[in-house]
C-alpha cells in the first residue's frame, strides 16, 4: 500500500482505538467493585454497573461517541471540501479514500 492508504488505515485505527478506550473509561467510572489495578473485559465491566446508573452511564457513553463521530464528520467534510488535495491524488487514491471514509 502507498503512503495514503497506510495513512487512512492508521486514521481508522486511531478512531477505533478512541471509541474503545473512551467507552471503557466511561463505563469504568460507573462500575462498582472494581479496583484500579484490575483490568477486566468490557462485557464484565458492564455487569458491574449498578442498575440505577444504567441510564446515566449510557447517556455518557452516547455523549462520548457523539463527540468522536462529530470529529470524524468534520474530517470527512474537510476532505470533501479540500479540492487542492484532489488534484494531487490518483483516481485509485481518491476512490480508496472515499471508500474508507464512507465505510469506515
Beta strands, then each sheet from edge to edge (+ up, - down):
end
